[in-house]
Amino acid sequence: GDKQTNNFAEYTGLVAGLKKARDIIIGLNKETSVTDASLASRLPIFNLMIRGDSKLIIQQQNGSWQCKNANILPLYRKAALL
C-alpha cells in the first residue's frame, strides 16, 4: 500500500482518540438526558485537554501553522471539527 508519513500516523491517532472521546461524552450525556429545562444546567460539561509531542500537529491545531500537506489535510480538518 501507500507509504504514509509519521505525521499522517500522528493525525490518524489524534482523530481516533477524538472520536473515542466524543463517543464517551455522547454516551454520558445520554445517561443523564434531561427533558426538564431546569435540570439542563446540571448536565455535565466537558473540557478535553489533549497532549502530544508532535509540534506540527499542536501548532497546526492551535492555528499557529497552516496545514499545507494534501495527504494530511483531510485528517487536519476532521480533527479540527471533532
PAZAPA-4460 file (N, C-alpha, C; in steps of 0.05 Angstrom, whole numbers, plus 32768, in hexadecimal, padded with zeros to 4 digits):
% residues 82
    n_x    n_y    n_z   ca_x   ca_y   ca_z    c_x    c_y    c_z   seq   type   mol
   8010   7FE8   8000   8000   8000   8000   8011   8019   8000     1      G     A
   8004   802F   8003   8012   8049   8003   8022   804B   801D     2      D     A
   803A   8056   801A   804B   805B   8031   8042   8076   803D     3      K     A
   8039   8076   8056   802F   808E   8063   8045   809A   8075     4      Q     A
   8043   80B3   8079   8057   80C1   8089   8051   80BE   80A7     5      T     A
   8064   80C5   80B7   8060   80C5   80D4   804A   80D9   80DB     6      N     A
   8049   80F0   80CE   8035   8104   80D3   8019   80F9   80CD     7      N     A
   8016   80E9   80B8   7FFD   80DD   80B1   7FF5   80CA   80C8     8      F     A
   8007   80BA   80D1   8002   80A7   80E7   7FFA   80B6   8101     9      A     A
   8008   80CC   8106   8001   80DC   811E   7FE5   80E8   811C    10      E     A
   7FDE   80F3   8105   7FC3   80FE   8101   7FAE   80E8   8102    11      Y     A
   7FB4   80D0   80F7   7FA1   80BA   80F9   7F9C   80B3   8116    12      T     A
   7FB0   80B3   8126   7FAD   80AD   8143   7F9D   80C3   8150    13      G     A
   7FA2   80DC   814A   7F93   80F2   8155   7F75   80F0   814F    14      L     A
   7F6F   80EB   8135   7F53   80E9   812D   7F45   80D1   813B    15      V     A
   7F53   80BB   813D   7F48   80A3   814A   7F42   80AA   8168    16      A     A
   7F55   80B7   8175   7F51   80BE   8191   7F3A   80D2   8195    17      G     A
   7F38   80E5   8183   7F22   80F9   8185   7F07   80EC   8180    18      L     A
   7F06   80D9   816E   7EED   80CB   8169   7EE5   80BB   8181    19      K     A
   7EF8   80AE   818E   7EF2   809E   81A6   7EE9   80B0   81BC    20      K     A
   7EF6   80C6   81C0   7EEE   80D9   81D5   7ED1   80E3   81D0    21      A     A
   7ECC   80EA   81B6   7EB1   80F3   81AF   7E9C   80DE   81B5    22      R     A
   7EA2   80C5   81AE   7E8F   80AF   81B4   7E8A   80AB   81D1    23      D     A
   7E9F   80AE   81E1   7E9C   80AB   81FE   7E8B   80C2   8209    24      I     A
   7E90   80DA   8200   7E81   80F2   820A   7E64   80EF   8202    25      I     A
   7E5F   80E8   81E9   7E43   80E4   81E0   7E35   80CF   81F1    26      I     A
   7E43   80B9   81F7   7E38   80A4   8207   7E31   80AE   8223    27      G     A
   7E43   80BE   822F   7E3E   80C8   824A   7E26   80DC   8249    28      L     A
   7E24   80EC   8235   7E0E   80FF   8233   7DF3   80F0   822F    29      N     A
   7DF4   80D9   8221   7DDB   80CA   821E   7DD2   80BE   8238    30      K     A
   7DE5   80B6   8249   7DDF   80AB   8263   7DD2   80C0   8275    31      E     A
   7DD9   80D9   8270   7DCE   80EE   8281   7DBB   8100   8272    32      T     A
   7DAE   80F4   825E   7D9C   8104   824D   7D86   8111   825E    33      S     A
   7D80   8129   8258   7D6E   8139   8268   7D59   8145   8256    34      V     A
   7D40   8143   825D   7D2B   8150   824E   7D22   8169   825B    35      T     A
   7D26   816C   8275   7D1F   8183   8284   7D34   8199   8281    36      D     A
   7D2D   81B0   8276   7D40   81C5   8271   7D4F   81CE   828A    37      A     A
   7D42   81CD   82A1   7D4F   81D6   82BA   7D66   81C3   82C1    38      S     A
   7D65   81AB   82B8   7D7B   8198   82BF   7D91   8199   82AA    39      L     A
   7D8C   81A5   8293   7D9F   81A5   827E   7DB9   81B3   8286    40      A     A
   7DB8   81C6   8298   7DD0   81D4   82A0   7DE2   81C2   82B1    41      S     A
   7DD8   81AC   82BA   7DE8   819A   82CA   7DF4   8183   82BA    42      R     A
   7DF1   8183   82A0   7DFD   816E   8290   7E1B   8172   8290    43      L     A
   7E2A   815C   828E   7E47   815E   828E   7E52   816F   8277    44      P     A
   7E65   817F   827D   7E74   818F   8269   7E90   8184   8268    45      I     A
   7E9A   817F   8250   7EB4   8173   824D   7EC8   8185   8240    46      F     A
   7EDF   8187   824C   7EF6   8194   8241   7F0A   817E   823B    47      N     A
   7F12   817B   8223   7F24   8166   821B   7F40   8172   8216    48      L     A
   7F53   8169   8225   7F6F   8172   8220   7F7D   815D   8211    49      M     A
   7F89   8165   81FB   7F98   8152   81EA   7FB5   8159   81EC    50      I     A
   7FC5   8145   81F1   7FE2   814A   81F3   7FEF   8139   81DD    51      R     A
   8005   8143   81D4   8014   8134   81C0   8031   813E   81BD    52      G     A
   8040   812F   81AE   805C   8136   81AB   8062   813E   818E    53      D     A
   804D   813F   817D   8051   8147   8161   804E   8166   815F    54      S     A
   8064   8173   815D   8063   8191   815B   8053   8199   8142    55      K     A
   8055   818A   812D   8046   8191   8114   8028   8191   811A    56      L     A
   801E   817B   8126   8001   8179   812B   7FF8   818E   813F    57      I     A
   8007   8192   8154   8000   81A5   8168   7FFE   81C1   815C    58      I     A
   8012   81C9   814D   8013   81E4   8141   7FFE   81E7   812C    59      Q     A
   7FF8   81D2   811D   7FE3   81D4   8109   7FC7   81D6   8116    60      Q     A
   7FC3   81C6   812A   7FA8   81C5   8137   7FA3   81DE   8147    61      Q     A
   7FB7   81EB   8151   7FB2   8204   8160   7FB3   821C   814E    62      N     A
   7FB7   8218   8134   7FB5   822E   8121   7FCE   823D   811C    63      G     A
   7FE4   8235   8128   7FFE   8243   8124   800A   823C   8109    64      S     A
   8006   8224   80FF   8011   821B   80E6   7FFB   8213   80D3    65      W     A
   7FFF   8216   80BA   7FEC   820C   80A6   7FF1   81EF   809F    66      Q     A
   7FDD   81E1   8097   7FE0   81C6   808D   7FE1   81C7   806F    67      C     A
   7FF8   81C1   8063   7FFC   81C3   8047   7FFE   81A8   8039    68      K     A
   8001   8192   8048   8005   8178   803C   7FEA   816C   8034    69      N     A
   7FE7   8166   801B   7FCD   815C   8010   7FC6   8141   801C    70      A     A
   7FDA   8131   8024   7FD5   8116   802F   7FC9   8118   804B    71      N     A
   7FD0   812C   805B   7FC6   812D   8076   7FB0   8142   8079    72      I     A
   7FAB   8152   8065   7F96   8167   8066   7F7B   815C   806F    73      L     A
   7F71   8146   8063   7F57   813B   806D   7F57   8134   808A    74      P     A
   7F6D   8129   8094   7F6F   8122   80B0   7F71   813B   80C2    75      L     A
   7F80   814F   80B9   7F81   8168   80C7   7F65   8174   80CA    76      Y     A
   7F56   8175   80B4   7F3B   8180   80B5   7F29   8170   80C7    77      R     A
   7F2B   8156   80C6   7F1A   8144   80D7   7F20   8149   80F4    78      K     A
   7F39   814A   80FB   7F41   814F   8117   7F37   816A   8120    79      A     A
   7F39   817E   8110   7F2F   8199   8117   7F11   8199   811C    80      A     A
   7F03   8189   810D   7EE5   8188   8111   7EDD   8178   8129    81      L     A
   7EED   8164   8130   7EE6   8153   8147   7EEC   8163   8161    82      L     A
***
